[in-house]
Amino acid sequence: MEMLPIAQKIFSDGHYQPVFYLSRNVTSDQIELLKQYQMDIINKDALDIHQSNSTNPEKSPEKSPFWKQMIPFGVREVISAWREYKQALHRVKELLQQHDIVALILVGDRHIGWETAIIKESQQKSIPSLIVPFAWSDPDGNAEFRLRKPNGLWLHGMNRLSNRIAAFFQPQWVYEYKGHKLLFLPGGPSLIAKLVGIMPEKPWSLGGGKANKMAVESQRIQCALVDQDIASEKLLVTGKPSHDQIYNDIQEADHETLRAELGIESNQKVLLCSLPQLAEHHLLSWPEHWKEIEFLLDTFAQLENVAVVLSLHPKCDRNAYQPLADKYGAVIADERFYNILPICDVFVSTFSSTVVAAIGLGKPSVVVDFYELNYSFYDDAPGVVIVDQKNLLHPNLTKLLTETAHYTQMVQTQKTHAKQWILLDGKATERVTHELYHLIKTSLITPSIK
């Protein structure tokens, strides 16, 4: 969804043909969306893999042969990494031979494997690369995710000899978090990636690899990345293409019709909640996750004269959430988050990139953190309250929804400082494509219709 506006703009400009290389985890909805917009897909094998998985969704992963289980885990880990990375490089070389590619648009340059492989091979052919992130990625969040994985501390910490060796030779790969020294990727695979030339120099930071340039959505993000030692000349403040949809909706959307479709009465205020993906992102177990979701919905249900609208992350299974929504009188929206945000009065989420959009629209927000994440990114965000104690959630929401002077002050604070956090003028896609064309023009490739 972040790439589609860019692809449409490139197509309409007529200088180049946008094509998509799909992840092997592509969904049928994503495939249908690309077909709807008549976008070309160049790795047809992803479609075949998706079709195979769709026809047999319950297929269990094959068990490793007995002889493989006899090999020590660390050795298997290295062998597997070597095979995966060499296959990625081979696949990339074939791709570049088969297609006349003049530029890459990527979501990052530190996803070790196919992404870093195509950057490496493309640079040898003077093909420029531009990162357009779909979400903010914080080193603390990445570290927390690794610590909460099963055996996460053992996999990424300094108890393993291979990790200590990697940390000794490449200290910039180490990130200290909550008293632990961690590697982004375990030591063996990290060293193999370094050996074949696809290991990013600063893997903990978005933009820490070898892409030529990176489009960032705001001055705030730019400053945060510079603080993480990402070169300022790599960063281009363009705004986020998907935020153009918010701008266009403000100008064109029929908010009254949307409220009616969601069953919101004319006198009701709207609380929009982007439900936390605690289990989907392996931050909590599923039983713990459902307990936390039920607490949120129960708290919302106690608010008077408030319609509760839920926005689900693409990872969330709507069928699993619908019974709880029905139980507590909440509505799960079919529309994208960006479509609903303009009609809400208060926004609730955990630490999410969506909060930035709420700031831009002057929507006071509550960031809930009952999960001991303690991220600092929104500590000084305008019009944002971080609530880390459950008994404080209802009072904070009540204050926002009933005390007009307090609410107005929050909105005014957001309006005063919003430009530091988000560019909301409908021109982000145009700025991104302008920078892309400039990259192509200044590369060693002679631009043509390709």
Secondary structure as UniProt FT lines:
FT   HELIX           4..13
FT   STRAND          19..20
FT   TURN            24..25
FT   HELIX           28..36
FT   TURN            37..38
FT   STRAND          40..41
FT   HELIX           44..55
FT   TURN            57..58
FT   HELIX           66..69
FT   HELIX           73..98
FT   STRAND          104..106
FT   TURN            112..113
FT   HELIX           114..124
FT   TURN            125..126
FT   STRAND          129..131
FT   HELIX           139..148
FT   TURN            150..151
FT   HELIX           152..156
FT   TURN            158..159
FT   HELIX           161..169
FT   HELIX           171..173
FT   STRAND          174..177
FT   TURN            178..179
FT   STRAND          180..183
FT   HELIX           187..196
FT   TURN            203..204
FT   TURN            206..207
FT   STRAND          213..216
FT   HELIX           219..227
FT   TURN            228..229
FT   HELIX           232..234
FT   STRAND          235..237
FT   TURN            241..242
FT   HELIX           243..252
FT   HELIX           255..261
FT   TURN            262..263
FT   TURN            266..267
FT   STRAND          269..274
FT   TURN            278..282
FT   HELIX           286..301
FT   TURN            304..305
FT   STRAND          306..311
FT   TURN            314..315
FT   HELIX           318..327
FT   TURN            328..329
FT   STRAND          331..332
FT   HELIX           337..340
FT   HELIX           341..343
FT   STRAND          346..349
FT   HELIX           354..360
FT   TURN            361..362
FT   STRAND          365..368
FT   TURN            377..380
FT   TURN            382..383
FT   STRAND          384..387
FT   HELIX           390..392
FT   HELIX           393..402
FT   HELIX           404..421
FT   HELIX           428..442
//
